[in-house]
Amino acid sequence: MRFDPLLLVYALPLVALWGFHVVNARRKSRQARAVLDENRDAGLTEPPSLHPVIDPAICLGCGACARACPEEKVLGIVDGKAMLVEPTACIGHGACHAACPTGAISLVFGTATRGVDIPVLSPQFETSVPGIFIAGELGGMGLIRNAIEQGCQAVDAVAARSKRFEKAEGVLDLVIVGCGPAGIAASLGAMKYRLSFLTVEQSSLGGTVAHYPRGKVVMTSPATLPIVGDVRFGEVTKERLLSFWTDVLDRTGLAPQFEQRVTAIRSEQDHFSVETLGGIVLARSVLLAIGRRGTPRELGVPGEDLDHVVYRLIDPEQYAGKQVLVVGGGDSALEAAAELAGQPGTHVTLSYRGGAYARARARNRDRVRALVETGRIVEMLESEVRAIFFDRVAIDWAGQVTELPCDAVLICAGGLLPTQFLRDTGIAVETKFGTA
């Protein structure tokens, strides 16, 4: 048989493409494996809520799920199979499930080892307590679009419910707790229905989004806000999204009460008594749109209520030239300390009760270690804050109480999930262990 040279013309490019594909796939597999191993070493293996579970027997390793995920590096292909390599960064978009061509991905709440508490809700987002509704992330579903839609649908149900009651002086139709996307959408819906209502927020406008790092890109799908109309962003920075919410408030006259944390909700005969830091409000219905991050965990030390004590870093530049104490040993604490250390003239002290940052990513540990070595951060491991004063802090370090000058204190000790608050209110909560 005579060899046809034309075969080389066609075969060589195909072999080259195949070789390039193999090399590229192996490179991406190593990168994904490195991310996965880093998170496993740091103990960051549990997704916060809704997340994908991949059946390796069905997975083709095509990467469609990883490409569809709007969050960078949450999914990766490791040894030819899709894996959740950044579990704690997954916020339940569900795009991976829709993109999988073989149906290898299921979306579940919780894992076999870590349950996720989810309130029991009706199709109208009403809880087991008639008249109390939940919308947004607290119900287990993330995403801005979902939050907006749920806030609107919950208020539809509230408006229908309010017709069963006669107007009573001093009793509102609705109290909305939370001013993130769900709370804003619900508030606009209440305006559309001409309900008497009050919106309260324990911190600032934007809810969970307000506490994202500066410049973070947020993914949103098209949604429709009452009164305002269609919202079409796609990719949008945190700052632009907050600017949009501010503009919505200005255009509609919506006036939430900020810095008003709800401490209790009590059922009366035909209404609810909602206790806030500003007093008691009576309402026929209550909508909880407070997210899942809950209330920041406090240290429980004297002076923690001072104005210069905060629990989230919003703008590092405001601390330029100041002496700042950061308390905590997780990723948020290490990232905050590093950001502050980059400000001109800022002196940063990092206090952590443990002997090592076991639950922080390697890149954050390395970044802080480098800043400690150059003197940009003073590190105090195995230390605990004992008291906070106007101009200094008292820290127990190695058995000896030391006082340090301090202009600001940033506490990054995590958050208290609102599960107990829900149960105290009488709302039924189910713990999901890998439940679809």
matplotlib code that plots the C-alpha trace (Angstrom):
import matplotlib.pyplot as plt

x = [0.0, 1.4, 1.5, -0.5, 1.3, -2.0, -2.8, -0.1, -1.6, -4.9, -3.5, -0.8, -3.1, -5.6, -2.8, -1.5, -5.0, -5.5, -2.1, -2.9, -6.3, -4.6, -1.9, -4.4, -6.8, -4.0, -2.9, -6.4, -6.8, -3.6, -4.9, -8.3, -6.6, -4.4, -7.5, -9.3, -6.3, -5.9, -9.5, -9.3, -6.2, -7.9, -11.1, -13.2, -15.2, -18.8, -21.0, -23.1, -26.4, -27.7, -24.9, -24.3, -23.5, -21.9, -22.3, -18.9, -20.4, -22.4, -20.1, -18.3, -15.8, -16.8, -16.5, -19.9, -20.8, -17.6, -18.0, -21.7, -20.9, -20.8, -18.5, -14.9, -13.3, -16.2, -16.3, -13.3, -12.4, -10.1, -8.8, -11.5, -14.5, -16.3, -15.8, -16.8, -13.3, -14.3, -17.2, -17.6, -17.8, -20.8, -24.0, -26.4, -26.7, -27.9, -26.4, -24.2, -27.3, -28.9, -25.7, -24.9, -25.7, -26.0, -27.9, -25.0, -25.6, -28.2, -28.8, -29.0, -29.2, -26.6, -24.2, -24.1, -21.9, -23.2, -26.9, -28.4, -31.4, -34.1, -37.5, -40.6, -42.4, -45.6, -45.7, -46.6, -43.4, -45.5, -43.9, -45.6, -46.7, -49.6, -48.8, -45.0, -43.3, -39.7, -38.1, -34.6, -31.4, -32.9, -35.2, -32.3, -32.2, -29.5, -29.2, -30.5, -33.1, -34.6, -34.7, -36.5, -39.1, -39.7, -40.1, -42.7, -44.6, -44.6, -46.1, -48.8, -49.8, -49.6, -51.8, -54.4, -54.2, -54.6, -58.0, -59.3, -58.6, -60.2, -57.9, -56.9, -55.1, -51.5, -51.4, -49.5, -50.3, -46.7, -43.3, -40.4, -37.2, -34.2, -33.2, -31.4, -32.9, -35.8, -36.6, -36.4, -38.6, -41.1, -41.2, -41.9, -44.6, -46.1, -46.1, -47.8, -50.6, -50.8, -50.2, -49.2, -45.8, -42.4, -39.0, -36.2, -32.6, -30.1, -27.2, -27.2, -28.8, -28.1, -28.2, -25.5, -24.3, -23.3, -20.8, -19.0, -15.4, -15.0, -15.1, -16.6, -18.5, -22.1, -24.0, -27.6, -30.2, -33.0, -35.7, -38.7, -39.1, -42.6, -42.9, -39.4, -39.7, -37.1, -33.7, -31.0, -27.4, -25.7, -22.3, -22.3, -19.9, -21.0, -20.7, -22.8, -25.5, -25.6, -25.8, -28.8, -30.6, -29.9, -31.4, -34.4, -35.0, -34.6, -37.0, -39.7, -39.5, -38.9, -37.5, -36.3, -35.1, -31.4, -29.5, -32.7, -32.2, -35.3, -34.9, -38.2, -41.5, -44.5, -47.9, -50.9, -54.6, -54.8, -51.4, -47.7, -45.6, -42.3, -39.6, -36.7, -34.0, -36.1, -39.2, -42.3, -44.2, -47.6, -48.4, -50.8, -48.0, -44.2, -41.8, -38.3, -35.7, -32.6, -30.3, -28.5, -25.4, -27.3, -26.0, -22.2, -20.7, -19.6, -16.7, -18.8, -16.2, -16.5, -16.4, -17.6, -20.5, -18.2, -18.6, -15.2, -15.9, -17.2, -17.7, -17.2, -14.5, -16.3, -13.7, -10.1, -9.1, -11.0, -8.5, -5.4, -3.0, -4.8, -4.0, -6.4, -6.9, -8.3, -9.7, -10.2, -8.3, -10.4, -10.2, -12.3, -9.9, -6.8, -8.0, -9.1, -5.8, -3.9, -6.1, -5.6, -1.9, -1.8, -3.1, -0.6, 0.4, -1.9, -0.6, -2.4, -2.4, -4.0, -5.2, -6.4, -7.0, -5.6, -2.0, -2.4, -4.9, -6.1, -9.4, -7.9, -6.8, -3.0, -2.8, -4.3, -1.9, 1.0, 0.0, -0.3, 2.9, 4.8, 3.3, 4.2, 7.8, 8.0, 6.5, 3.3, 1.2, 1.9, 0.7, -0.7, -1.5, -3.0, -4.4, -7.9, -9.3, -10.3, -11.6, -12.0, -11.5, -11.9, -8.2, -6.7, -7.5, -6.5, -5.4, -4.5, -1.4, 0.6, -1.0, -0.2, -2.6, -1.2, -2.7, -2.2, -3.1, -6.0, -8.2, -10.5, -11.4, -12.6, -14.1, -14.2, -15.5, -18.2, -22.0, -24.8, -27.3, -30.8, -32.0, -32.7, -34.5, -36.8, -37.5, -38.1, -40.6, -42.3, -41.3, -40.7, -37.2, -36.0, -32.3, -31.4, -28.5, -27.9, -31.6, -32.5]
y = [0.0, 3.4, 6.0, 9.1, 12.3, 14.1, 12.1, 14.1, 17.4, 16.4, 14.2, 16.5, 19.4, 17.1, 15.5, 18.9, 20.0, 16.8, 17.3, 20.9, 19.8, 17.1, 19.5, 22.2, 19.9, 18.5, 22.1, 23.1, 19.9, 20.7, 24.2, 23.0, 20.3, 23.0, 25.1, 22.1, 21.0, 24.5, 24.6, 21.2, 22.1, 25.2, 23.2, 25.2, 22.3, 23.0, 25.1, 27.7, 26.7, 25.5, 23.8, 21.2, 17.5, 15.8, 12.1, 11.0, 7.9, 10.2, 13.2, 13.5, 16.0, 18.3, 21.5, 22.9, 23.4, 25.2, 27.5, 28.2, 29.1, 32.9, 32.7, 32.2, 28.8, 27.4, 24.4, 22.7, 19.6, 17.3, 14.1, 14.2, 14.8, 18.0, 18.9, 21.7, 23.1, 26.3, 25.1, 28.2, 30.5, 28.7, 30.8, 28.5, 30.0, 26.7, 27.5, 24.4, 22.1, 23.6, 23.4, 19.8, 17.7, 14.4, 15.3, 14.5, 17.5, 17.7, 20.9, 20.2, 21.9, 20.9, 18.0, 14.6, 16.1, 19.7, 20.4, 23.7, 25.1, 26.1, 27.6, 25.8, 28.0, 27.8, 28.5, 32.1, 32.3, 32.3, 30.5, 28.1, 31.3, 32.7, 36.3, 36.0, 35.7, 35.1, 36.2, 36.0, 34.2, 33.4, 30.9, 29.1, 30.5, 33.1, 35.4, 39.0, 38.0, 35.3, 37.7, 40.4, 37.9, 36.4, 39.8, 40.8, 37.5, 37.6, 41.1, 39.9, 37.5, 40.1, 42.5, 39.7, 38.9, 42.5, 42.7, 40.4, 43.0, 46.3, 49.3, 49.9, 53.0, 52.3, 49.0, 48.8, 46.4, 45.2, 45.5, 44.6, 43.5, 43.9, 46.3, 44.2, 43.3, 41.3, 44.0, 46.8, 44.9, 44.1, 47.7, 48.9, 46.3, 47.6, 51.1, 49.8, 48.2, 51.4, 49.3, 51.0, 49.7, 50.2, 48.9, 48.5, 47.4, 46.5, 48.0, 49.9, 49.8, 46.8, 44.0, 41.3, 43.1, 46.2, 44.0, 42.6, 43.8, 47.0, 46.5, 43.0, 42.1, 41.0, 38.8, 39.6, 38.3, 40.5, 41.2, 43.5, 45.9, 47.3, 51.0, 51.1, 48.5, 46.2, 45.9, 44.7, 44.7, 41.4, 42.0, 45.0, 46.2, 46.4, 50.2, 50.6, 48.3, 50.2, 53.5, 52.0, 51.2, 54.7, 56.1, 53.9, 55.3, 58.9, 58.3, 56.5, 58.3, 55.0, 55.7, 52.7, 53.1, 52.0, 50.9, 49.4, 45.8, 43.7, 41.9, 40.0, 39.4, 38.4, 37.3, 39.2, 38.5, 39.7, 41.4, 41.2, 43.2, 43.9, 45.0, 47.1, 49.1, 52.1, 50.8, 48.6, 48.5, 46.8, 45.2, 42.7, 40.9, 40.7, 40.0, 38.8, 39.6, 39.5, 37.1, 34.2, 36.0, 37.0, 39.3, 39.7, 37.6, 39.9, 39.4, 40.2, 42.5, 45.9, 48.8, 46.8, 49.2, 52.2, 53.9, 53.0, 49.3, 47.7, 44.2, 44.7, 46.5, 48.7, 51.3, 50.7, 54.3, 55.8, 54.2, 55.7, 57.0, 55.3, 52.5, 49.7, 46.4, 43.5, 40.6, 37.1, 34.4, 33.5, 34.8, 37.9, 39.0, 38.3, 40.0, 43.0, 43.2, 43.1, 45.7, 48.0, 47.5, 48.8, 52.2, 55.0, 55.5, 52.8, 50.7, 47.3, 44.8, 41.3, 39.5, 35.8, 33.5, 30.5, 29.6, 29.4, 30.5, 27.0, 28.0, 30.6, 30.1, 29.6, 32.8, 34.9, 33.3, 33.9, 37.5, 38.3, 36.4, 38.7, 41.8, 40.6, 40.0, 43.5, 45.1, 46.2, 44.0, 43.3, 39.7, 38.6, 34.9, 33.1, 36.4, 37.6, 41.1, 41.9, 45.5, 48.3, 51.9, 55.2, 55.3, 51.9, 48.2, 45.7, 42.3, 39.1, 37.9, 34.9, 35.3, 38.9, 41.8, 44.4, 47.8, 49.1, 52.5, 52.1, 54.3, 51.6, 48.0, 45.6, 42.4, 39.6, 36.7, 35.4, 35.8, 34.3, 32.6, 33.7, 30.2, 30.7, 34.0, 32.1, 29.4, 32.0, 33.5, 30.2, 29.6, 25.9, 25.2, 22.0, 20.9, 19.7, 17.2, 17.0, 17.3, 18.1]
z = [0.0, -1.0, 1.7, 0.9, 2.0, 2.2, 5.3, 7.1, 6.0, 7.8, 10.6, 12.0, 12.8, 14.4, 16.5, 17.5, 18.5, 20.5, 22.2, 23.0, 24.5, 26.7, 27.9, 28.6, 30.4, 32.6, 33.5, 34.4, 36.4, 38.4, 39.1, 40.2, 42.4, 44.0, 44.9, 46.2, 48.4, 49.7, 50.8, 52.4, 54.3, 55.6, 56.5, 54.1, 52.7, 53.6, 51.3, 53.1, 51.6, 48.2, 46.2, 43.5, 44.1, 41.2, 40.4, 39.0, 37.4, 35.0, 34.8, 31.4, 32.6, 29.8, 31.9, 30.9, 34.6, 35.4, 32.4, 33.3, 37.0, 37.4, 40.4, 39.5, 40.3, 42.3, 40.1, 38.4, 36.5, 38.5, 37.0, 34.4, 36.7, 37.9, 41.5, 43.9, 44.5, 46.3, 48.4, 50.7, 47.6, 46.1, 46.5, 44.7, 41.3, 39.9, 36.5, 36.7, 37.1, 34.0, 31.9, 32.6, 29.5, 31.4, 34.5, 36.7, 39.0, 41.7, 43.8, 47.6, 50.9, 53.5, 53.5, 55.3, 58.0, 58.2, 58.2, 57.0, 58.8, 56.4, 57.6, 56.5, 53.9, 52.0, 48.2, 49.2, 51.4, 54.6, 57.6, 60.1, 61.9, 59.9, 59.0, 59.1, 55.7, 54.7, 51.4, 50.0, 51.3, 54.7, 52.9, 51.5, 48.0, 47.1, 44.1, 43.8, 41.2, 43.4, 46.4, 44.3, 43.0, 46.4, 48.0, 45.4, 45.7, 49.5, 49.4, 47.0, 49.7, 52.4, 50.4, 50.0, 53.7, 54.8, 53.2, 56.0, 58.7, 59.4, 59.7, 63.3, 64.6, 65.5, 63.7, 60.4, 57.6, 57.4, 58.9, 56.6, 58.3, 56.1, 53.3, 50.8, 47.4, 48.9, 51.5, 48.9, 46.4, 49.2, 50.3, 46.7, 46.5, 49.7, 48.2, 45.0, 47.1, 49.3, 52.4, 55.7, 56.4, 57.9, 56.7, 59.2, 58.7, 61.4, 59.5, 56.1, 52.7, 50.5, 53.1, 52.4, 49.3, 51.4, 53.2, 50.1, 49.5, 47.6, 43.8, 44.0, 40.9, 41.5, 39.0, 38.5, 36.1, 34.8, 37.3, 37.7, 40.6, 41.5, 40.6, 39.2, 36.4, 34.7, 36.3, 33.8, 35.0, 34.2, 35.8, 38.2, 40.9, 44.5, 44.4, 41.3, 42.7, 45.9, 44.0, 42.1, 45.3, 46.6, 43.5, 43.9, 47.4, 46.1, 43.2, 45.1, 48.5, 50.2, 53.7, 55.6, 59.2, 59.4, 62.5, 63.8, 64.8, 65.6, 68.9, 69.1, 67.4, 69.5, 68.4, 69.8, 69.1, 65.5, 65.0, 65.9, 68.3, 66.7, 69.1, 67.7, 69.3, 68.6, 70.3, 69.6, 66.3, 65.8, 62.5, 60.9, 59.0, 59.1, 56.3, 57.2, 54.5, 56.8, 54.9, 56.5, 57.8, 60.9, 63.6, 63.9, 66.7, 69.6, 71.9, 75.0, 76.5, 78.2, 75.7, 72.7, 72.3, 71.6, 68.3, 66.9, 67.2, 63.9, 62.6, 58.8, 56.8, 54.2, 53.2, 54.3, 53.3, 56.2, 58.5, 56.9, 59.5, 62.4, 64.8, 64.2, 66.0, 63.9, 65.9, 64.3, 62.5, 59.4, 55.9, 56.5, 59.4, 57.4, 54.3, 56.4, 58.1, 54.8, 53.3, 56.2, 56.2, 52.7, 53.8, 54.3, 57.9, 59.3, 62.1, 62.2, 65.1, 64.4, 67.5, 67.4, 70.2, 68.3, 67.7, 63.9, 61.2, 60.6, 58.9, 56.4, 52.9, 52.3, 50.1, 52.9, 55.5, 53.2, 52.6, 56.3, 57.0, 54.6, 56.1, 59.6, 58.4, 57.0, 60.1, 58.5, 60.8, 64.5, 65.1, 68.5, 68.4, 71.4, 72.7, 73.8, 74.1, 77.6, 77.4, 74.8, 75.8, 73.8, 72.9, 73.8, 74.2, 76.9, 75.5, 77.4, 75.6, 76.9, 80.3, 80.6, 80.1, 77.7, 76.8, 73.3, 71.8, 69.4, 67.3, 65.8, 66.5, 63.7, 65.0, 62.4, 64.6, 62.2, 62.6, 64.6, 62.3, 62.9, 63.6, 67.3, 66.5, 64.2, 66.7, 69.5, 67.1, 66.7, 63.2, 62.2, 60.9, 59.2, 59.2, 55.7, 55.4, 51.7, 50.8, 47.2]

ax = plt.figure().add_subplot(projection="3d")
ax.plot(x, y, z, "-o")
ax.set_aspect("equal")
plt.show()
